[in-house]
Amino acid sequence: MCLPALANRADDPLGRSIGEPLWPEWFVADHFAPFRKNPRTWSALFQQRPQPDEGTYFQRDWLKTWVKLPAVLHYYGTSDYAVTEGGGDYTVHRVWGVDHAGNIYRVDGWRGQTAADEWIEQKLDLIAKWKPLAWFGEGGVIAKAVDPMLQRRMRERRVFCRMEWLPSVHDKPTRARGFQARASMGGVWFEPGADTSEFLAFPAGKHDDDVDCASMIGRALDEAHPAVLPAKVLSGNPPDLWGRARGEEGSWKVA
């Protein structure tokens, strides 16, 4: 049973009204004011929710969606792999477009709890569709296990892409810093209808596979990975981020 310090739903287990404290005779109106200054502490310790609805590591108003993609993008793919079929973590594939200013657009992807043969085919379908310049994954035991099968299926299907394995370094929040920084500056855009709940719950959520996937594109850009091509120089009058959100195209061209 969850008993938050302040009731936050109509079907409160104690029959309290929304906003009513757990012990009104003791917890007077301003008792909780100092604790509410830290959203994460307030949500986790007092409201029995490990993560506030507005997010902490990633905040809700950072996670925007695009209406129309820019005219010029370089496409890359990232994957976070899992090996347990039907349970545990998810395997996630994502395709990202990067524009001339380094802004990131999530354009496509796949997510599932399947055996390796299934998610390999899903990955190759995305490669065939988007023709990314490179595909990034995290190196380690899983990479060594799946890379031979992946290479074989690429040759059999004649679907090719440069595969790059990034080293598994630091903890997950540290690996996600590059993507977080871009999101906080308004440089990350998700496809229409995208489920970003995992980002809002990170790092306390049950699943973080999508965040791990996003972390890799941030790392590849931050580390100037050799598989990432230099951004094309554009001339003209490209719209700003908010203009693109409204569907404006601008008058840019490749110089």
C-alpha distance (Angstrom), angle and dihedral (degrees) to the residues before:
residue distance angle dihedral
M1 . . .
C2 3.79 . .
L3 3.82 115.4 .
P4 3.81 109.0 179.9
A5 3.79 119.9 -162.2
L6 3.81 88.4 -116.5
A7 3.80 119.1 31.4
N8 3.80 109.9 -112.0
R9 3.79 105.1 177.9
A10 3.76 139.0 50.0
D11 3.83 94.4 -118.9
D12 3.79 94.9 55.8
P13 3.86 110.0 170.7
L14 3.82 90.5 -125.8
G15 3.79 94.7 44.4
R16 3.79 93.1 -112.2
S17 3.76 123.9 157.1
I18 3.81 116.9 -113.0
G19 3.80 108.8 -79.7
E20 3.81 94.6 19.8
P21 3.84 112.8 134.0
L22 3.79 124.7 -120.6
W23 3.82 93.1 -114.2
P24 3.80 108.2 19.0
E25 3.81 93.9 -179.0
W26 3.80 89.5 61.6
F27 3.79 106.8 24.4
V28 3.79 102.4 64.7
A29 3.82 122.4 -165.7
D30 3.81 98.8 -83.2
H31 3.81 98.1 35.7
F32 3.80 95.4 102.3
A33 3.82 97.5 41.0
P34 3.86 95.9 99.9
F35 3.81 92.5 49.0
R36 3.81 94.8 49.5
K37 3.81 90.7 63.0
N38 3.82 88.5 80.7
P39 3.84 106.5 55.7
R40 3.79 94.9 -165.2
T41 3.82 94.8 49.7
W42 3.79 91.9 43.7
S43 3.79 94.0 49.4
A44 3.81 96.8 43.5
L45 3.80 103.1 37.6
F46 3.79 103.3 29.4
Q47 3.82 106.4 24.6
Q48 3.83 96.4 37.6
R49 3.81 91.7 -124.8
P50 3.82 113.2 118.2
Q51 3.80 91.7 -150.6
P52 3.82 130.3 32.8
D53 3.80 117.6 -121.9
E54 3.80 92.3 -115.3
G55 3.82 91.7 54.8
T56 3.79 130.5 -125.9
Y57 3.82 112.6 -144.5
F58 3.81 87.7 33.9
Q59 3.79 116.4 23.7
R60 3.78 123.8 -146.1
D61 3.80 96.4 -122.2
W62 3.83 90.7 55.7
L63 3.81 92.9 61.3
K64 3.80 102.8 80.6
T65 3.80 128.7 167.7
W66 3.77 126.7 -133.9
V67 3.79 124.2 -127.2
K68 3.80 98.5 -165.3
L69 3.79 127.1 9.9
P70 3.81 121.0 -121.8
A71 3.79 115.9 -97.2
V72 3.82 94.4 -115.2
L73 3.81 121.6 45.5
H74 3.80 136.3 152.2
Y75 3.80 110.2 -139.2
Y76 3.81 126.6 -141.6
G77 3.79 134.5 169.3
T78 3.80 133.5 -140.8
S79 3.80 132.5 -171.5
D80 3.77 136.9 -166.9
Y81 3.79 108.5 -162.0
A82 3.79 131.9 -149.7
V83 3.79 128.0 -177.1
T84 3.81 104.1 -158.8
E85 3.79 113.1 97.6
G86 3.81 116.2 -142.1
G87 3.81 96.9 1.6
G88 3.78 147.0 36.0
D89 3.78 118.4 40.1
Y90 3.79 126.8 1.0
T91 3.76 129.2 -116.2
V92 3.80 107.0 -129.4
H93 3.81 129.0 -167.6
R94 3.81 119.9 -172.6
V95 3.79 133.4 -179.4
W96 3.81 117.8 -149.6
G97 3.77 132.9 -167.7
V98 3.81 118.8 -151.5
D99 3.80 120.0 -160.3
H100 3.81 132.0 -153.9
A101 3.83 92.1 -85.2
G102 3.80 95.5 50.0
N103 3.82 94.8 -103.5
I104 3.80 114.2 150.7
Y105 3.81 125.8 -135.6
R106 3.80 121.5 -170.7
V107 3.79 103.9 -145.2
D108 3.80 108.5 167.2
G109 3.77 144.8 -9.2
W110 3.77 152.0 145.9
R111 3.81 134.3 -121.7
G112 3.80 129.5 -171.6
Q113 3.80 149.7 136.6
T114 3.79 98.7 -120.7
A115 3.77 141.7 128.3
A116 3.80 118.5 -82.5
D117 3.80 95.0 -102.3
E118 3.82 90.6 60.9
W119 3.80 98.0 47.4
I120 3.78 91.5 45.1
E121 3.80 89.3 58.4
Q122 3.81 90.7 47.0
K123 3.80 89.9 51.5
L124 3.80 92.4 50.2
D125 3.81 90.1 49.2
L126 3.82 88.9 57.3
I127 3.80 91.8 46.4
A128 3.81 91.0 51.2
K129 3.80 90.8 49.4
W130 3.82 101.2 45.0
K131 3.83 104.6 24.2
P132 3.82 93.4 -144.1
L133 3.80 119.8 -158.3
A134 3.82 91.3 -128.8
W135 3.80 140.7 -8.2
F136 3.80 121.2 -137.9
G137 3.79 128.9 -154.3
E138 3.78 136.1 161.9
G139 3.76 115.4 -93.4
G140 3.78 124.2 -131.3
V141 3.78 138.3 80.3
I142 3.83 96.0 -25.3
A143 3.79 92.2 48.6
K144 3.81 91.6 52.7
A145 3.79 90.5 48.0
V146 3.80 98.7 49.3
D147 3.81 103.4 31.4
P148 3.84 95.6 81.0
M149 3.82 91.8 50.9
L150 3.79 91.1 44.5
Q151 3.82 92.8 50.7
R152 3.81 91.3 47.8
R153 3.82 93.1 51.2
M154 3.80 91.1 47.1
R155 3.81 89.9 56.8
E156 3.81 92.8 44.0
R157 3.80 93.3 50.4
R158 3.82 93.7 35.1
V159 3.78 89.8 -128.6
F160 3.79 109.7 137.5
C161 3.79 136.2 -174.0
R162 3.78 136.9 155.6
M163 3.82 108.3 -98.6
E164 3.79 118.5 -151.3
W165 3.82 125.7 -175.9
L166 3.80 116.3 -154.9
P167 3.80 117.8 -152.1
S168 3.78 117.4 -106.1
V169 3.79 101.6 -117.2
H170 3.81 134.1 159.3
D171 3.79 125.4 -5.4
K172 3.81 123.8 -53.3
P173 3.83 97.5 -99.1
T174 3.81 90.0 51.9
R175 3.81 91.8 49.1
A176 3.81 89.5 51.4
R177 3.84 94.9 53.3
G178 3.79 95.4 98.2
F179 3.79 93.6 52.3
Q180 3.80 91.1 42.7
A181 3.80 91.7 52.5
R182 3.80 92.2 51.6
A183 3.80 91.5 47.3
S184 3.81 92.2 50.0
M185 3.82 89.8 52.8
G186 3.79 93.7 51.1
G187 3.79 94.7 -104.1
V188 3.82 100.4 122.0
W189 3.80 125.8 80.3
F190 3.81 129.4 -178.5
E191 3.76 129.3 -153.5
P192 3.84 117.1 -95.2
G193 3.80 111.3 -80.5
A194 3.81 94.0 16.8
D195 3.81 117.3 161.3
T196 3.80 105.4 -129.1
S197 3.82 97.2 168.2
E198 3.80 91.5 111.9
F199 3.81 90.3 60.1
L200 3.81 91.8 51.4
A201 3.81 91.5 51.2
F202 3.81 95.2 46.6
P203 3.01 128.1 149.6
A204 3.81 94.0 13.0
G205 3.81 98.2 43.3
K206 3.79 126.1 110.7
H207 3.81 92.5 -117.5
D208 3.80 129.6 34.7
D209 3.82 101.8 167.2
D210 3.80 94.1 115.9
V211 3.80 91.0 49.2
D212 3.80 90.4 49.8
C213 3.80 88.4 51.5
A214 3.80 91.8 50.5
S215 3.80 91.4 46.1
M216 3.80 90.3 64.0
I217 3.79 96.0 58.9
G218 3.81 88.4 48.5
R219 3.79 91.2 50.6
A220 3.81 93.5 46.7
L221 3.80 90.8 53.7
D222 3.80 95.6 41.9
E223 3.79 93.8 49.1
A224 3.82 93.1 45.9
H225 3.80 89.5 -125.0
P226 3.82 110.8 -155.1
A227 3.81 90.5 -122.7
V228 3.82 90.1 63.5
L229 3.79 110.2 88.3
P230 3.82 120.2 -140.1
A231 3.79 112.3 -95.9
K232 3.80 114.8 -98.5
V233 3.77 115.9 -108.6
L234 3.77 110.2 -116.5
S235 3.76 129.0 -160.7
G236 3.77 130.1 -164.1
N237 3.77 126.5 46.7
P238 3.83 112.2 -45.8
P239 3.82 115.2 -170.0
D240 3.77 118.2 -110.8
L241 3.81 121.6 -112.4
W242 3.78 93.5 -88.3
G243 3.79 90.9 48.2
R244 3.78 90.4 54.4
A245 3.80 89.5 49.7
R246 3.81 86.7 59.4
G247 3.79 91.3 50.0
E248 3.81 97.5 -104.8
E249 3.81 114.2 153.7
G250 3.81 103.3 -165.2
S251 3.78 122.4 -157.0
W252 3.79 102.7 -83.9
K253 3.78 126.8 143.7
V254 3.78 135.8 179.3
A255 3.80 108.6 -90.3
